[in-house]
Amino acid sequence: MLDKKKQTELKSSQGKRVGPVIAMVAGEASGDTLGADLIKTLQARYPNARFVGIGGPKMKALGFNSWFAMEKLSVMGLFEVLKHLPELLKLRRNLIKILLAFKPDVFIGIDAPDFNFKVESVLKSKGITTVHYVGPSVWAWRESRLKKIKQSVDGVLVLFPFEPKYYHRYDIPVKFVGHPLANQFPETPNTQQARQDLGLNGLDFVTAILPGSRMSEIDKMADIYIQAAKLVSDIYPLMNFVIPCVHERARIRIQQSVTQFGQGVKIHLYDGLSRTVLEACDQALVTSGTATLESALMKKPLVLAIKLHPVSYWIMKHLATTEWFGLPNILADKPLVTELIQDQATPQRIAVQLGRLIVDTKLRERQVLAFNEQYHALKQNASELAADAIADWAKLDGR
């Protein structure tokens, strides 16, 4: 059943439209940011447009009508998803019912592929234009998903310049719009100011350690990273290590490793501040993920190291479409950054590679030069490019 507010919205939408009705679904904070930027651009082009669906505080601050709380979609981890699956499936059924009644001019699913592709598939089958913003990582694994994606969408907006070729193979309309992270990083990092902000004034030797954002990553890597820091510190006693902690639980776990393995090492823990930590460092030790891209965008030389669950690693190795884990290497299409995966991710190997990065000027310059190219390639006017593609695919200018 639709509540009274949604019924009123539905009746209003079925009257004479003075502007396009644009539906969106964002499932987490990053999607809320992307959605808000896109709404601003579309509002400038279509002042009478109405925006409905599911979004977060940034989208709602721009007049977006969110029918359900975005937090209901922000479920991470297999167990949590299974626990909330009945509620999620019910929410999706209700959302589809409302959208079919609304008949928006276009539906834009922002990331959250497991949720949004089903919505998009149903809407497309009913003649509603569907766009997916942030293409799933078909370039990393399960390229076969593109067959189903083709049936679900009228177009895909992707963040990386190497992605369109995968969609072209399946004749899926695609538009590279750049990565929004690139717009959040400075052209030239202010290392000294960042060190001052962290209370590291006057220090000349700083290595950042980014152990991941999930506790599963931190539990696997914290001891290994601190042992590696100890080995590096034995050779470079003036080296300082700075570690951002995503929350209190992570801080407690990392401090346990510091207490057990980091005696005598200059280690500084911070609550959050991951970008300030990156800006302040000379080089970084990073767990695979978005942090490797952030390091590259900050033009900081890095070593990547990670241990996965054996089953996860086996699946990824057998379904992967690229030989690299780190985004800097995938973007460069070559082994630009050292990757230490699974059994290679030992304190000794990590320390050796960090030591090499500290002293090898040519290696550092090669990475920084490539990172600078990647920064400029990804720094596009994403919302404008996305709006161009959406207007074309949905024929908004003719409505």
C-alpha positions in Angstrom: 0.0 0.0 0.0 1.1 3.6 -0.7 0.9 6.0 2.2 -1.0 9.3 1.8 2.1 11.3 0.9 3.1 8.9 -1.9 -0.6 8.8 -3.1 -0.6 12.6 -3.3 2.7 12.6 -5.2 1.3 10.0 -7.6 -1.8 12.0 -8.3 0.3 15.1 -8.9 2.6 13.2 -11.3 -0.3 12.0 -13.3 -1.4 15.5 -14.1 0.1 17.8 -16.7 3.9 17.8 -16.3 5.7 21.0 -16.5 9.1 19.4 -16.2 10.7 15.9 -16.3 10.2 13.5 -13.4 13.6 12.0 -12.6 13.8 9.0 -10.3 17.0 8.0 -8.5 18.1 5.4 -6.0 21.3 5.8 -4.0 22.3 3.2 -1.5 25.1 4.7 0.5 26.9 7.9 1.3 29.1 7.9 -1.8 26.0 7.5 -3.9 24.3 10.3 -2.1 27.2 12.6 -3.0 27.1 11.5 -6.7 23.3 12.0 -6.7 23.5 15.5 -5.2 26.0 16.7 -7.7 23.9 15.3 -10.5 20.7 16.9 -9.2 22.4 20.3 -9.1 23.4 20.0 -12.7 20.0 18.7 -13.9 18.2 21.4 -11.9 20.2 24.1 -13.7 19.1 22.6 -17.0 15.5 21.7 -16.0 14.3 24.1 -13.3 10.9 22.4 -13.2 12.2 18.9 -12.8 11.1 16.8 -9.9 13.4 14.3 -8.2 12.0 11.2 -6.4 13.1 7.8 -5.2 15.6 6.9 -2.4 18.5 9.2 -1.4 20.4 10.6 1.5 20.7 14.0 3.3 22.7 15.7 0.5 20.1 14.8 -2.1 17.2 15.7 0.2 18.7 19.1 0.9 18.2 19.9 -2.8 14.5 19.0 -2.7 14.8 15.3 -3.5 11.8 13.4 -2.3 13.1 10.2 -0.7 10.3 7.7 -0.2 12.3 5.4 1.9 15.3 5.8 4.2 18.6 5.3 2.4 20.1 3.6 5.4 17.8 0.6 4.7 20.0 -0.1 1.6 23.3 0.5 3.4 23.9 -3.1 4.4 27.4 -4.6 4.1 28.6 -8.1 4.4 27.0 -11.5 3.5 25.5 -12.2 6.9 24.0 -8.7 7.2 22.5 -8.9 3.7 21.0 -12.3 4.5 19.6 -11.0 7.8 17.9 -8.1 6.1 17.0 -9.8 2.8 13.2 -10.1 3.4 13.0 -6.4 4.3 15.1 -5.4 1.3 13.1 -7.5 -1.1 9.8 -6.1 0.2 11.2 -2.5 -0.1 12.3 -3.2 -3.7 8.9 -4.6 -4.6 7.1 -1.5 -3.1 9.6 0.8 -4.9 9.0 -0.8 -8.2 5.2 -0.6 -7.8 5.4 3.1 -7.0 7.8 3.8 -9.9 5.6 2.0 -12.4 2.7 4.1 -11.2 4.8 7.3 -11.4 6.2 6.6 -14.8 9.3 8.8 -14.4 11.0 10.1 -17.5 14.1 8.4 -16.5 15.4 6.2 -13.6 19.0 6.5 -12.5 20.3 3.7 -10.3 23.4 5.0 -8.5 25.8 2.1 -7.7 24.1 -0.5 -5.4 24.0 -3.0 -8.4 22.5 -5.9 -6.5 19.5 -3.7 -5.6 19.3 -1.4 -8.6 19.7 -3.8 -11.6 16.5 -5.6 -10.7 14.6 -2.3 -10.5 16.1 -1.2 -13.8 15.3 -4.4 -15.5 11.6 -4.2 -14.6 11.3 -0.5 -15.5 13.0 -1.0 -18.8 10.7 -3.8 -19.7 7.8 -1.3 -19.2 9.3 1.3 -21.5 10.9 3.5 -18.9 14.5 4.7 -19.7 17.0 3.4 -17.2 20.5 4.5 -16.5 23.1 3.0 -14.1 25.6 5.4 -12.6 28.9 3.7 -11.6 29.4 0.6 -13.7 30.0 -2.5 -11.6 33.6 -3.9 -11.7 33.1 -6.1 -14.7 36.7 -5.2 -15.6 37.9 -7.0 -12.5 35.8 -10.1 -12.5 32.6 -11.6 -13.9 32.5 -9.9 -17.3 29.6 -12.2 -18.1 27.3 -10.0 -16.0 27.3 -7.6 -19.0 24.8 -9.9 -20.8 22.3 -9.2 -18.0 23.2 -5.6 -17.7 22.4 -5.1 -21.3 18.8 -6.3 -20.6 18.5 -3.9 -17.7 19.7 -0.5 -18.8 19.6 2.0 -21.6 23.0 3.3 -20.6 25.8 3.1 -18.1 27.9 5.9 -16.7 31.4 4.7 -15.8 34.2 6.3 -13.8 37.4 4.9 -15.4 38.6 5.5 -19.0 39.4 1.8 -19.6 35.8 0.7 -18.9 33.8 1.6 -22.1 35.6 -1.1 -24.1 33.9 -3.8 -22.0 30.5 -2.3 -22.6 31.2 -1.8 -26.3 31.7 -5.6 -26.7 28.0 -6.1 -25.7 26.7 -3.0 -27.6 25.7 -1.3 -24.3 25.5 2.5 -24.5 28.2 3.8 -22.1 29.7 7.2 -21.2 33.0 7.8 -19.3 32.4 10.7 -16.9 35.5 10.7 -14.7 35.9 9.8 -11.0 34.4 12.2 -8.5 37.3 11.5 -6.1 39.7 13.3 -8.4 37.8 16.6 -7.9 38.3 16.3 -4.2 42.2 16.1 -4.3 44.5 19.0 -4.7 46.6 19.5 -7.9 49.7 19.8 -5.7 49.5 18.2 -2.2 50.6 20.5 0.7 52.6 18.0 2.6 54.0 20.5 5.2 50.6 21.9 6.0 49.2 18.4 6.4 52.0 17.5 8.8 51.3 20.6 10.8 47.6 19.7 11.0 48.6 16.3 12.3 51.1 17.7 14.8 54.1 16.4 12.9 55.9 19.7 12.5 59.5 19.4 11.4 59.5 15.7 10.7 61.2 14.7 7.5 60.5 10.9 7.3 56.8 9.9 7.3 55.2 6.6 6.0 51.4 6.3 6.0 49.8 2.9 6.7 46.2 2.5 5.6 45.0 -0.9 6.9 41.6 -0.8 5.3 38.1 0.2 6.4 36.6 -3.2 7.2 37.4 -5.0 10.4 38.0 -8.2 8.5 40.9 -6.4 6.6 42.2 -4.8 9.7 42.2 -8.1 11.7 44.2 -9.8 8.9 46.7 -7.0 8.2 47.3 -5.0 11.4 49.8 -7.3 13.0 51.6 -7.8 9.6 51.8 -4.0 9.0 53.1 -3.2 12.4 55.8 -5.9 12.2 56.8 -4.5 8.8 57.0 -1.0 10.3 59.3 -2.4 13.1 61.6 -3.9 10.5 61.7 -0.6 8.5 62.3 1.4 11.7 65.3 -0.8 12.6 66.9 0.5 9.4 65.4 4.0 9.4 65.1 4.9 13.1 63.9 8.4 12.2 60.9 7.1 10.3 57.4 8.0 11.6 54.4 5.9 10.8 50.9 7.6 10.6 47.8 5.4 10.7 44.2 6.7 10.3 41.6 4.7 12.2 38.1 4.5 10.7 36.4 4.1 14.1 37.1 3.3 17.7 37.0 -0.5 17.2 39.6 -0.2 14.5 41.8 2.0 16.8 41.6 -0.5 19.6 42.6 -3.4 17.3 45.5 -1.5 15.7 46.7 -0.3 19.1 46.9 -4.0 20.2 49.2 -4.6 17.3 51.3 -1.6 18.2 51.6 -2.7 21.8 52.6 -6.2 20.8 54.9 -5.6 17.8 55.7 -1.9 17.6 57.7 -1.1 20.7 60.2 1.6 20.1 58.6 2.5 16.7 57.3 6.1 16.1 53.7 5.3 15.4 50.9 7.9 15.4 47.2 6.9 15.4 44.5 9.3 14.2 40.7 9.2 14.3 39.8 9.3 10.6 41.8 12.0 8.7 42.8 9.4 6.1 43.3 12.1 3.4 45.3 14.3 5.7 47.5 11.3 6.6 48.1 10.6 2.9 48.9 14.2 2.2 51.4 14.3 5.0 53.3 11.2 4.1 56.3 10.5 1.8 55.1 7.1 0.9 52.3 4.7 1.8 51.6 1.1 2.6 48.0 0.4 1.5 45.5 -2.4 1.6 43.9 -2.9 -1.8 40.7 -0.9 -2.5 39.7 2.8 -2.9 42.7 3.8 -0.7 45.1 2.8 -3.5 43.3 5.2 -5.8 43.4 7.9 -3.2 47.1 7.4 -2.8 47.6 7.8 -6.5 45.4 10.9 -6.7 47.5 12.4 -3.8 50.6 11.5 -5.9 52.1 9.4 -3.1 54.4 6.4 -4.0 53.0 3.2 -2.5 53.2 -0.5 -1.8 50.0 -2.6 -1.9 49.6 -5.6 0.4 46.6 -7.6 1.3 45.5 -11.0 2.5 42.0 -12.3 1.5 39.9 -15.1 2.8 41.2 -18.2 0.9 37.8 -18.8 -0.7 37.4 -15.2 -1.7 40.9 -15.3 -3.2 40.2 -18.5 -5.1 37.0 -17.0 -6.6 38.7 -13.8 -7.6 41.6 -15.6 -9.2 39.3 -17.8 -11.3 36.9 -15.1 -12.3 39.3 -12.1 -12.6 39.6 -10.4 -16.0 42.7 -8.4 -14.9 46.0 -9.6 -13.5 46.3 -6.8 -11.0 44.5 -5.9 -7.8 45.3 -2.2 -7.4 43.6 0.5 -9.4 46.8 2.4 -10.1 48.1 -0.7 -11.9 44.8 -1.3 -13.7 44.8 2.3 -14.9 48.4 2.1 -16.0 47.9 -1.4 -17.5 51.2 -2.4 -16.2 52.9 -3.3 -12.8 53.5 0.3 -11.7 53.0 -0.5 -8.0 54.3 -3.5 -6.1 51.5 -5.8 -5.1 52.0 -8.3 -2.3 49.0 -10.7 -2.2 48.2 -13.6 0.1 51.4 -15.5 1.0 53.6 -12.7 -0.4 52.2 -10.3 2.1 54.7 -11.0 4.9 56.3 -8.4 7.2 59.7 -9.1 5.6 58.6 -8.7 2.0 56.6 -5.6 2.8 59.6 -4.1 4.6 61.9 -4.8 1.7 59.5 -3.2 -0.8 59.0 -0.2 1.4 62.7 0.2 1.9 63.2 0.1 -1.9 60.5 2.7 -2.3 62.2 5.0 0.2 65.6 5.0 -1.5 64.9 4.4 -5.2 64.4 7.9 -6.6 63.7 6.7 -10.1 61.0 4.3 -8.9 59.3 7.1 -6.9 59.5 9.5 -9.9 58.0 6.9 -12.2 55.1 6.3 -9.9 54.4 10.0 -9.3 54.5 10.8 -13.0 52.0 8.1 -13.8 49.8 9.1 -10.8 49.7 12.7 -12.1 48.6 11.4 -15.5 45.9 9.3 -13.9 44.8 12.3 -11.8 44.2 14.4 -14.9 42.5 11.6 -16.8 40.0 11.0 -13.9 39.4 14.7 -13.1 36.5 15.4 -15.4 33.3 17.4 -14.9 31.4 14.2 -14.0 28.0 15.7 -13.3 27.9 17.7 -16.6 29.0 14.7 -18.6 26.5 12.5 -16.8 23.7 14.9 -17.4 24.6 15.1 -21.2 24.4 11.3 -21.5 21.1 11.1 -19.5 19.5 13.8 -21.5 20.5 12.0 -24.7 19.4 8.5 -23.6 16.1 9.7 -22.1 15.5 12.4 -24.7 14.8 14.8 -21.9 15.2 17.9 -24.1 12.3 16.7 -26.3 9.9 16.3 -23.5 
